[in-house]
Amino acid sequence: MAKEISMLIVDDDESIRDGLATLLGVDYECFSTTTAEEAMRLLAARAFDLLVTDIHLPGASGLELCRLVRIACPETGVVVVTGMEDIRYRIEAQRLGALYCVEKPIDPDKFLPLVQSALKCQALARARIRHTKPLQLALSAGRARAI
């Protein structure tokens, strides 16, 4: 049976990337990559329900990836994982649209409920987007006729 929810995991640390894919792959369809650039290529090719990304990546950072996903893929939720203790990274990640920021090492008993919560938040956001777009189109069409 195909898994309905898909996730993209981005981390340059193979053990963390594979560990997350194993943990999440029980219930979700998981894809993984090592760079923000490759993640954006994958996001352009298909929709993902959730992106789980490290902050420090080779090339563009996970923070930059958060910013790009918020603009290009607002239907995709973002969870950031980091080994950095500096609170400024977490604040910036959430400012850029991350639903949660989790410190490494990841505790599966805490991480899985957090992922479920992120998916619920993103489902509500997708519903809002679906209901808002027709209204925005109708309003813009009305304005166009009045001009």
Long-range contacts (C-beta under 8 A, 24 or more apart in sequence): 2-29, 3-27, 3-28, 3-29, 4-29, 5-29, 5-49, 5-50, 5-119, 6-30, 6-31, 6-46, 6-47, 6-48, 6-49, 6-50, 7-31, 7-48, 7-49, 7-50, 7-51, 7-52, 8-32, 8-33, 8-39, 8-42, 8-43, 8-48, 8-50, 8-51, 8-52, 8-76, 9-33, 9-52, 9-53, 10-34, 10-35, 10-36, 10-38, 10-39, 10-51, 10-52, 10-53, 10-54, 10-57, 10-62, 10-65, 11-52, 11-53, 11-54, 11-57, 11-81, 12-54, 12-56, 12-57, 12-58, 13-54, 16-54, 16-81, 16-104, 16-106, 19-106, 20-52, 20-81, 20-106, 23-108, 23-111, 23-112, 24-52, 24-115, 34-58, 35-59, 35-60, 36-60, 36-61, 36-62, 36-64, 36-65, 36-68, 39-65, 40-65, 40-68, 40-72, 43-69, 43-72, 43-73, 43-76, 44-72, 47-73, 47-75, 47-76, 48-73, 48-76, 49-76, 49-77, 49-119, 49-122, 50-76, 50-77, 50-78, 50-79, 50-115, 50-118, 50-119, 50-122, 51-76, 51-77, 51-78, 51-79, 52-78, 52-79, 52-80, 52-81, 52-115, 53-78, 53-79, 53-80, 53-81, 54-80, 54-81, 54-82, 54-83, 55-80, 55-81, 55-82, 55-84, 55-89, 55-93, 56-82, 56-83, 56-84, 62-93, 63-89, 63-92, 63-93, 63-96, 66-93, 66-96, 66-97, 66-98, 67-96, 67-97, 69-97, 70-96, 70-97, 74-125, 74-129, 75-122, 75-125, 75-126, 75-129, 76-122, 77-118, 77-119, 77-121, 77-122, 77-125, 79-114, 79-115, 79-118, 81-106
